[in-house]
Amino acid sequence: MTAKIISGNEVAAEIRKELTARVAELKNKGIVPGLGVVLVGEDPASVSYVTSKAKGCQEIGMFEETVRLPADVPEEDVLKTIDRMNNDPKISGILVQLPLPKNISVEKVIGFISPEKDVDGFHPVNLGKLLRGEPCPLPCTPHGVKQLLVRSGNDPAGKHVVICGRSNIVGKPLSAILMQKEAGANAVVTVVHTGASDIKHYTLQADILVAAMGVPEFITADMVREGTVVIDVGVNRIPDATKKKGFRLAGDVEYGPVAEKASFITPVPGGVGPMTVTMLLYNTVEAAIRLNEA
Ligand SMILES: NC(=O)c1ccc[n+]([C@@H]2O[C@H](COP(=O)([O-])OP(=O)(O)OC[C@H]3O[C@@H](n4cnc5c(N)ncnc54)[C@H](OP(=O)(O)O)[C@@H]3O)[C@@H](O)[C@H]2O)c1
């Protein structure tokens, strides 16, 4: 079997088209969704993420404001910026780009964002709602994984989903999303991590296998059953002197051999990556609607 490719670029473009239409409709009603981004320092990867988020907003017709603060900014000034955005009617969603410098508490900063404007879905109130199955913004990367599954015709309902990795931003929220008793979810979910003695024992039982470990090409073909749907969240930089940038990107899945056994697979790059920013835009549009109704 050779896997069909689930293109994150194509699914993201489809969702952005839907969002562009929704933003135009909202503007006709006098509602302009707006994203406020806070960037602390000049980490090149963070700068690049923030730039693509701003570009994404402009492309779908949303308002966007990025506040850039120096790496040595006091925590209090970051909180002041968030406070201002919490109270700014032009801002419907706030995103603080992570990681933050060590002197700034991520928990404090995330907890300071108004839950109604927490478009990353990381606020403890929203994570609690997610677990309880109440409406809330879903964290962007796991939400993107759900959309990739549903829109490629791989509804997780009744399927055994094995997630490798239990981080707060991917594995844990994805397990909470896919186990809910609702459309596009209702899966049986297993989460594996470094505490598992034999990961292959679990991955071989997966109908849908999600790799989110940050270990390049960890999932090899012998760990995957024929016909499994494989979603690769991993983005790893592998030093490569033949590349202009000095590295190549690799996922957590050994793509070529696994694609020979899987029924569907996401590539890296071009799989889960493009979905993350798209779901951030989606959450911001939804937040604008909720704030307007409040
Ligand atoms: N495409 C996107 O938009 C996007 C977004 C976020 C992350 N990512 C990528 O996804 C990957 C994971 O990111 P993350 O932030 O979730 O990583 P993380 O915080 O480092 O968590 C990694 C998880 O994988 C588990 N793990 C690591 N090595 C393992 C091993 N050898 N055996 C079993 N479990 C292992 C860890 O287990 P323990 O808990 O036991 O330590 C942990 O739960 C990274 O490559 C990251 O770049 C991509």
The ligand as an SDF file (V2000), in Angstrom:
LIG
                    3D

 48 52  0  0  0  0  0  0  0  0999 V2000
    3.6040   21.6420   13.2850 N   0  0  0  0  0  0  0  0  0  0  0  0
    3.4050   22.4490   14.3200 C   0  0  0  0  0  0  0  0  0  0  0  0
    2.7640   23.4760   14.2050 O   0  0  0  0  0  0  0  0  0  0  0  0
    3.9720   22.0570   15.6440 C   0  0  0  0  0  0  0  0  0  0  0  0
    3.4640   22.6370   16.8090 C   0  0  0  0  0  0  0  0  0  0  0  0
    3.9730   22.2090   18.0380 C   0  0  0  0  0  0  0  0  0  0  0  0
    4.9900   21.2660   18.0700 C   0  0  0  0  0  0  0  0  0  0  0  0
    5.4800   20.7770   16.8890 N   0  0  0  0  0  0  0  0  0  0  0  0
    6.5340   19.7570   16.8790 C   0  0  0  0  0  0  0  0  0  0  0  0
    6.0170   18.5750   17.4760 O   0  0  0  0  0  0  0  0  0  0  0  0
    7.0520   17.9000   18.1900 C   0  0  0  0  0  0  0  0  0  0  0  0
    6.6070   17.7500   19.6380 C   0  0  0  0  0  0  0  0  0  0  0  0
    6.4940   19.0370   20.2060 O   0  0  0  0  0  0  0  0  0  0  0  0
    6.0820   19.2400   21.7300 P   0  0  0  0  0  0  0  0  0  0  0  0
    6.1640   20.6780   22.0370 O   0  0  0  0  0  0  0  0  0  0  0  0
    4.8160   18.4930   21.9660 O   0  0  0  0  0  0  0  0  0  0  0  0
    7.3290   18.4730   22.4170 O   0  0  0  0  0  0  0  0  0  0  0  0
    7.7160   18.2640   23.9330 P   0  0  0  0  0  0  0  0  0  0  0  0
    7.1060   19.2740   24.8100 O   0  0  0  0  0  0  0  0  0  0  0  0
    9.2000   18.0760   23.9470 O   0  0  0  0  0  0  0  0  0  0  0  0
    7.0410   16.8480   24.2820 O   0  0  0  0  0  0  0  0  0  0  0  0
    7.4870   15.6790   23.6800 C   0  0  0  0  0  0  0  0  0  0  0  0
    6.6830   14.5110   24.1830 C   0  0  0  0  0  0  0  0  0  0  0  0
    7.1550   13.3350   23.5350 O   0  0  0  0  0  0  0  0  0  0  0  0
    7.5560   12.3840   24.5030 C   0  0  0  0  0  0  0  0  0  0  0  0
    8.7870   11.7330   24.0590 N   0  0  0  0  0  0  0  0  0  0  0  0
    9.9490   12.3210   23.6770 C   0  0  0  0  0  0  0  0  0  0  0  0
   10.8640   11.3870   23.3670 N   0  0  0  0  0  0  0  0  0  0  0  0
   10.2760   10.1940   23.5670 C   0  0  0  0  0  0  0  0  0  0  0  0
   10.7150    8.8520   23.4290 C   0  0  0  0  0  0  0  0  0  0  0  0
   11.9430    8.5430   23.0170 N   0  0  0  0  0  0  0  0  0  0  0  0
    9.8340    7.8610   23.7320 N   0  0  0  0  0  0  0  0  0  0  0  0
    8.5920    8.1560   24.1440 C   0  0  0  0  0  0  0  0  0  0  0  0
    8.1130    9.3990   24.2880 N   0  0  0  0  0  0  0  0  0  0  0  0
    8.9550   10.4080   24.0050 C   0  0  0  0  0  0  0  0  0  0  0  0
    7.8170   13.1430   25.7920 C   0  0  0  0  0  0  0  0  0  0  0  0
    7.5540   12.2650   26.8410 O   0  0  0  0  0  0  0  0  0  0  0  0
    7.6720   12.6850   28.4030 P   0  0  0  0  0  0  0  0  0  0  0  0
    6.4520   13.4950   28.6830 O   0  0  0  0  0  0  0  0  0  0  0  0
    7.6540   11.3970   29.0990 O   0  0  0  0  0  0  0  0  0  0  0  0
    8.9420   13.4700   28.5210 O   0  0  0  0  0  0  0  0  0  0  0  0
    6.8210   14.2910   25.6880 C   0  0  0  0  0  0  0  0  0  0  0  0
    5.5780   13.9230   26.2220 O   0  0  0  0  0  0  0  0  0  0  0  0
    8.3120   18.7540   17.9930 C   0  0  0  0  0  0  0  0  0  0  0  0
    9.0330   18.2640   16.8800 O   0  0  0  0  0  0  0  0  0  0  0  0
    7.7580   20.1330   17.6660 C   0  0  0  0  0  0  0  0  0  0  0  0
    8.6540   20.9120   16.8850 O   0  0  0  0  0  0  0  0  0  0  0  0
    4.9820   21.1400   15.6900 C   0  0  0  0  0  0  0  0  0  0  0  0
  1  2  1  0
  2  3  2  0
  2  4  1  0
  4  5  1  0
  4 48  2  0
  5  6  2  0
  6  7  1  0
  7  8  2  0
  8  9  1  0
  8 48  1  0
  9 10  1  0
  9 46  1  0
 10 11  1  0
 11 12  1  0
 11 44  1  0
 12 13  1  0
 13 14  1  0
 14 15  2  0
 14 16  1  0
 14 17  1  0
 17 18  1  0
 18 19  2  0
 18 20  1  0
 18 21  1  0
 21 22  1  0
 22 23  1  0
 23 24  1  0
 23 42  1  0
 24 25  1  0
 25 26  1  0
 25 36  1  0
 26 27  1  0
 26 35  1  0
 27 28  2  0
 28 29  1  0
 29 30  1  0
 29 35  2  0
 30 31  1  0
 30 32  2  0
 32 33  1  0
 33 34  2  0
 34 35  1  0
 36 37  1  0
 36 42  1  0
 37 38  1  0
 38 39  2  0
 38 40  1  0
 38 41  1  0
 42 43  1  0
 44 45  1  0
 44 46  1  0
 46 47  1  0
M  CHG  2   8   1  16  -1
M  END
$$$$
